[in-house]
Amino acid sequence: MAQKVITTYVDDLTGEESEQIATHSILVDGAGVEIDLTDENYEKLLELLNPYLHADGARRIRGGSKPKGKRKPATGKSDDSSAIRAWARENGYEVSERGRVPAAVREAYESAR
């Protein structure tokens, strides 16, 4: 049986679908979120935050999660964890309901495609 998985990237703010979506991490008072935005919406976010990020006395911090950078357009290589988990269970792999899918399972999934 052949299976084709299609990943659609969606801007979390507008709901716009695009292959040019990037994931950005935002951390405030130790609590963080990741948000997927088009370049245009990310620039708008930076404009809004600019006065706070560059205020006198503002200090850059290191640590926490690393920026994800731009997502690559869908190239047939899937990053759909739910589809990988379903495939893994059907093929005798033990995978958790949440968290990172083990690299060995991802590799087996990609090889089987």
C-alpha positions in Angstrom: 0.0 0.0 0.0 1.3 3.4 -0.9 0.8 6.4 1.3 1.3 10.1 0.5 1.5 12.6 3.3 1.0 16.3 2.5 2.0 18.9 5.1 0.4 22.2 5.0 2.0 25.2 6.7 -0.4 27.7 8.2 0.2 31.2 9.7 -1.1 31.0 13.3 -2.2 34.6 13.2 -4.1 34.8 9.9 -4.8 31.2 9.0 -3.0 31.8 5.7 -1.5 28.7 4.0 2.0 29.2 2.6 5.2 27.3 2.1 7.1 30.3 3.4 6.1 29.9 7.1 8.7 30.0 9.9 8.4 29.0 13.5 9.4 31.6 16.1 9.8 31.2 19.9 8.6 33.9 22.2 9.6 33.8 25.9 8.1 36.2 28.5 8.7 35.8 32.3 9.9 32.2 31.8 6.8 31.1 29.8 7.1 30.6 26.1 5.2 29.8 23.0 6.1 28.9 19.5 4.2 30.6 16.7 4.2 29.9 13.0 4.2 33.1 10.9 4.8 34.4 7.4 7.7 36.7 7.0 5.3 39.7 6.8 3.6 38.9 10.1 6.9 38.2 11.8 8.1 41.7 10.7 4.9 43.2 12.1 5.6 41.4 15.4 9.1 42.7 15.5 7.9 46.2 14.8 5.5 46.0 17.8 8.2 44.6 20.1 11.0 46.8 18.9 10.6 49.6 21.6 10.8 46.9 24.3 13.6 44.9 22.9 15.8 48.0 22.4 14.9 49.9 25.5 17.7 51.4 27.6 18.7 48.8 30.1 17.3 45.9 28.2 19.7 42.9 28.3 19.9 40.0 25.9 19.7 36.6 27.6 20.9 33.2 26.4 19.5 29.8 27.0 16.1 28.3 26.6 15.0 26.9 23.3 16.9 27.7 20.2 15.2 29.5 17.3 13.8 27.0 14.8 14.5 29.1 11.7 12.6 28.9 8.5 10.6 25.8 7.7 11.5 24.1 4.5 8.8 23.7 1.9 7.2 20.3 1.7 9.5 18.1 -0.4 7.8 14.8 0.1 9.8 14.3 3.3 7.2 14.3 6.1 7.4 16.0 9.4 3.9 14.9 10.4 4.4 13.2 13.7 0.9 11.9 14.0 1.2 10.1 10.6 4.6 8.7 11.6 3.1 7.5 15.0 0.2 5.8 13.2 2.6 4.1 10.8 4.9 3.0 13.6 2.1 1.4 15.6 0.8 -0.4 12.5 4.3 -1.8 11.9 5.1 -2.9 15.5 7.0 0.0 16.9 6.3 1.4 20.3 5.9 5.1 20.3 4.5 7.5 22.9 1.4 9.6 22.3 3.3 12.8 22.9 6.8 14.1 22.6 9.5 13.6 20.1 9.3 10.6 17.7 12.6 8.6 18.0 15.0 9.1 15.1 15.1 5.4 14.4 11.3 5.4 13.9 11.4 8.4 11.7 14.2 6.8 9.6 12.2 3.6 9.3 9.1 5.5 8.3 11.0 7.5 5.6 12.7 4.3 4.3 9.3 2.5 4.0 7.8 5.4 1.9 
